[in-house]
Structure formats: structure tokens, C-alpha cells
Amino acid sequence: MIGDLFSNENFQTIVVSLLCGSIVGMEREYRNKSAGFRTVILICLGATIFTMASRLGNMADDRIAANIVTGIGFLGAGVIFRGKFSVQGLTTAAVIWTMAAVGMLVGFGQFMLGISLAILMVVVLSLFQKMETVLSNIYFSRTIYVTFIDNKASRLYEFETFLKESGINSLRKGIEKKGDKLMVVYEISSRRQRVRMMNERIISIDYVDSFSNIS
């Protein structure tokens, strides 16, 4: 049994699993994410070990995948949370899910495919983030919640004129009268710089009581 555990094939499988986890884990650690270097390595290694153990127990491959995917789903859900203005942790959860899949491939002996996919994950996480930044400079959308100091209907015209003059495309999504104040929800889009300037200018508008900018 011990000889089987440290056989050349099993040793290679474990080393490749650690390598795949390290490739992605270093990128996550560099960006200071909740699932960092050690966590990503353990996720990949865990999926590999479960796959190896299941194969040794002659379990069907589809049962292996189903159990690992179910288990990793709970782990991924644990890193997703809703912040004050947006949902956080979705990318980290996706990394956990994909890393488990890579670990499974390594456990099935697909070493080169596993390494290639780990490298591809780093490319997606790093290069594509830069592409997102470039795209957001061209088209940047947000949902803003605005509360006016009173409930005068003329405030809508004033504020929407302000948005238009600021080069912001806006769509009114909702309106609510709450006591003596008016609350409005807008979906806006423009270049990132214009949206940033709009945020700064809103602060100085005397008829705006409060506002929030949500991704």
C-alpha cells in the first residue's frame, strides 16, 4: 500500500497538481485575494487526491466529478459576499471552481492539459483584467441612487440636464417619494473619466441630499 502511494505515477501526479496550483496561486497571492497561494494549491491538490482515491476505489468517473463539483461549490459560495455597493468574490469563486477542475484533470493523468489550463487561467486573470480596464475607459456603466432635498418634480429635469451636460447617458429606472424627499434610480454610461468627474461634481450640487454609485 505504501509502495503504491509513493509510486512514480502517483508522485508525478501530486507534483504536477502542486505545480498547477502554484501557477495560479502566485497570481492570486500577488493580487492579495482571499484565495491566495496556499489556498489555491490545496484546492487543486484536494481535487487531485479525491480523483486518485476514487480511481483506486474503482468508482465511476461521473460520480467523482459530481462529488467534487458539489463540494467545491460550498467552498466557492463561502467567498462570495455582498458589499455595500456591489457583490464581491465572484472571480475568486470562479477560480476555486476552475482550479478544482484542473486538479481533477491532473488526477486523471492529463498532466500537460492541466498545466496548459493553469497557465491559461493566469492569462485570463491578468491579461483580461487589463482589457476590462481598457474597455471601461470606452464604455463604463453604473447604477446611481440619488436623493433630492425635496420632492419637487423640477429636480428631475435639473439633474437630468446636469447629466446630459456632463456627457453622461442616463436612463431613469425608478422613482420613489419618501416623505418630503424624492429618490431616483438611474442607469448611467459613459467614459470612466466622465463618470468620475460627474461623481465629484454631484457633491457640490445643493439640491442633492445624497447619492451612491453602484457597479
C-alpha positions as CSV (number, residue, x, y, z in Angstrom):
1,M,0.0,0.0,0.0
2,I,2.8,2.4,1.0
3,G,4.7,1.5,-2.1
4,D,1.6,2.3,-4.2
5,L,1.3,5.6,-2.5
6,F,4.8,6.7,-3.4
7,S,4.8,5.0,-6.8
8,N,6.4,7.0,-9.7
9,E,2.9,7.7,-11.2
10,N,1.3,8.9,-8.0
11,F,4.4,11.1,-7.2
12,Q,4.2,12.7,-10.7
13,T,0.5,13.3,-10.3
14,I,1.0,15.1,-7.0
15,V,3.9,17.2,-8.2
16,V,2.0,18.3,-11.3
17,S,-1.0,19.1,-9.1
18,L,1.2,21.3,-6.9
19,L,2.7,22.9,-9.9
20,C,-0.7,23.8,-11.4
21,G,-1.9,25.2,-8.1
22,S,1.3,27.2,-7.7
23,I,0.9,28.8,-11.2
24,V,-2.5,30.2,-10.4
25,G,-1.9,30.7,-6.7
26,M,1.0,33.0,-7.3
27,E,-1.1,35.3,-9.4
28,R,-3.9,35.3,-6.8
29,E,-1.4,36.0,-4.0
30,Y,0.2,38.8,-6.0
31,R,-3.3,40.5,-6.2
32,N,-3.9,39.8,-2.5
33,K,-7.0,37.8,-3.0
34,S,-8.8,35.8,-0.2
35,A,-8.0,32.6,-2.0
36,G,-4.2,33.0,-2.1
37,F,-1.2,30.9,-2.8
38,R,-1.7,28.1,-0.3
39,T,-5.5,28.0,-0.7
40,V,-5.4,27.6,-4.4
41,I,-2.7,24.9,-4.2
42,L,-4.8,23.0,-1.6
43,I,-7.9,23.2,-3.8
44,C,-6.1,21.8,-6.8
45,L,-4.3,19.1,-4.7
46,G,-7.5,18.2,-2.9
47,A,-9.4,17.7,-6.2
48,T,-6.4,15.6,-7.5
49,I,-6.3,13.4,-4.3
50,F,-10.1,12.8,-4.4
51,T,-9.8,11.8,-8.1
52,M,-6.9,9.5,-7.3
53,A,-8.6,7.9,-4.3
54,S,-11.8,7.4,-6.3
55,R,-10.0,5.8,-9.1
56,L,-8.2,3.5,-6.7
57,G,-11.7,2.6,-5.3
58,N,-12.9,1.9,-8.9
59,M,-15.6,4.5,-8.7
60,A,-17.3,5.7,-11.9
61,D,-15.7,8.9,-13.3
62,D,-19.0,10.8,-13.4
63,R,-19.5,10.1,-9.7
64,I,-16.1,11.6,-9.0
65,A,-16.8,14.7,-10.9
66,A,-20.3,15.2,-9.3
67,N,-19.0,14.8,-5.8
68,I,-16.1,17.2,-6.3
69,V,-18.2,19.8,-8.0
70,T,-20.8,19.7,-5.3
71,G,-18.1,20.0,-2.5
72,I,-16.2,22.8,-4.2
73,G,-19.5,24.7,-4.7
74,F,-19.9,25.2,-1.0
75,L,-16.3,26.4,-0.8
76,G,-16.8,28.9,-3.6
77,A,-20.1,30.2,-2.1
78,G,-18.2,31.0,1.1
79,V,-16.0,33.6,-0.6
80,I,-18.9,35.4,-2.3
81,F,-20.4,38.3,-0.3
82,R,-22.5,41.4,-0.9
83,G,-20.7,44.6,0.0
84,K,-22.3,47.9,0.5
85,F,-22.3,48.8,-3.2
86,S,-21.6,45.5,-5.1
87,V,-21.1,41.8,-5.0
88,Q,-17.6,40.7,-4.2
89,G,-15.7,37.4,-4.6
90,L,-17.3,36.2,-7.8
91,T,-13.9,35.9,-9.6
92,T,-12.3,34.2,-6.6
93,A,-15.2,31.7,-6.6
94,A,-14.7,31.1,-10.3
95,V,-11.0,30.5,-9.7
96,I,-11.8,27.9,-7.0
97,W,-14.3,26.1,-9.3
98,T,-11.9,26.1,-12.3
99,M,-8.9,25.1,-10.2
100,A,-10.7,22.1,-8.9
101,A,-11.4,21.1,-12.5
102,V,-7.7,21.4,-13.3
103,G,-6.9,19.2,-10.3
104,M,-9.3,16.6,-11.5
105,L,-7.7,16.5,-14.9
106,V,-4.3,16.0,-13.3
107,G,-5.8,13.2,-11.1
108,F,-6.9,11.5,-14.3
109,G,-3.3,11.7,-15.6
110,Q,-3.8,14.6,-18.1
111,F,-0.7,16.4,-16.9
112,M,0.1,18.6,-19.9
113,L,-3.6,19.6,-20.3
114,G,-3.7,20.5,-16.6
115,I,-0.6,22.7,-16.8
116,S,-1.7,24.3,-20.0
117,L,-5.1,25.2,-18.5
118,A,-3.4,26.6,-15.3
119,I,-1.3,28.9,-17.5
120,L,-4.4,29.9,-19.5
121,M,-6.1,30.8,-16.2
122,V,-3.3,33.2,-15.3
123,V,-3.6,34.7,-18.8
124,V,-7.3,35.2,-18.3
125,L,-6.9,36.7,-14.8
126,S,-4.1,39.1,-15.7
127,L,-4.3,40.0,-19.3
128,F,-8.1,40.1,-19.5
129,Q,-8.2,42.4,-16.4
130,K,-6.2,44.9,-18.5
131,M,-8.7,44.5,-21.3
132,E,-11.5,45.2,-18.9
133,T,-9.8,48.4,-17.9
134,V,-9.4,49.5,-21.5
135,L,-13.0,48.7,-22.3
136,S,-14.2,50.5,-19.2
137,N,-12.4,53.7,-20.4
138,I,-14.5,53.4,-23.6
139,Y,-17.8,52.3,-22.1
140,F,-18.4,52.4,-18.3
141,S,-21.8,51.8,-16.8
142,R,-23.1,52.2,-13.3
143,T,-26.3,52.4,-11.4
144,I,-26.7,55.5,-9.2
145,Y,-29.2,56.2,-6.4
146,V,-30.0,59.9,-6.0
147,T,-32.0,61.5,-3.2
148,F,-33.1,65.1,-3.6
149,I,-33.6,67.5,-0.7
150,D,-37.3,67.9,-1.5
151,N,-39.9,66.2,-3.7
152,K,-40.2,68.8,-6.4
153,A,-40.7,67.3,-9.9
154,S,-38.5,70.0,-11.3
155,R,-35.5,68.4,-9.7
156,L,-35.6,65.6,-12.2
157,Y,-35.3,68.0,-15.1
158,E,-32.4,69.8,-13.4
159,F,-30.5,66.7,-12.6
160,E,-31.0,65.0,-15.9
161,T,-29.9,68.2,-17.6
162,F,-26.8,68.1,-15.5
163,L,-26.1,64.5,-16.5
164,K,-26.5,65.4,-20.2
165,E,-24.2,68.4,-19.9
166,S,-21.6,66.2,-18.2
167,G,-21.6,63.8,-21.2
168,I,-23.4,61.1,-19.4
169,N,-26.0,58.8,-21.0
170,S,-28.8,58.2,-18.4
171,L,-31.9,56.0,-18.1
172,R,-34.3,56.5,-15.3
173,K,-35.0,53.1,-13.8
174,G,-37.1,54.0,-10.8
175,I,-38.6,56.8,-8.7
176,E,-39.9,57.0,-5.2
177,K,-41.3,59.7,-3.0
178,K,-40.3,59.2,0.6
179,G,-41.7,61.8,3.0
180,D,-40.6,65.2,1.8
181,K,-37.8,63.8,-0.4
182,L,-37.5,62.3,-3.8
183,M,-35.4,59.2,-4.5
184,V,-34.5,58.3,-8.1
185,V,-32.5,55.4,-9.6
186,Y,-30.6,56.0,-12.8
187,E,-28.6,53.7,-15.1
188,I,-25.7,55.7,-16.5
189,S,-23.0,55.1,-19.0
190,S,-20.1,57.0,-20.4
191,R,-16.3,57.0,-20.3
192,R,-14.8,56.2,-16.9
193,Q,-13.2,59.6,-16.6
194,R,-16.5,61.4,-17.3
195,V,-18.3,59.3,-14.7
196,R,-15.5,60.1,-12.2
197,M,-15.9,63.8,-12.9
198,M,-19.7,63.5,-12.6
199,N,-19.3,61.9,-9.1
200,E,-17.1,64.8,-8.0
201,R,-19.5,67.4,-9.3
202,I,-22.6,65.9,-7.7
203,I,-21.0,66.5,-4.3
204,S,-21.3,70.3,-4.9
205,I,-25.0,70.2,-6.1
206,D,-27.0,71.8,-3.3
207,Y,-30.3,70.2,-4.2
208,V,-28.8,66.6,-3.9
209,D,-29.2,65.3,-0.4
210,S,-27.3,62.0,-1.0
211,F,-26.2,59.6,-3.8
212,S,-24.5,56.3,-4.2
213,N,-22.6,54.8,-7.2
214,I,-23.0,51.1,-7.6
215,S,-21.2,48.8,-10.1
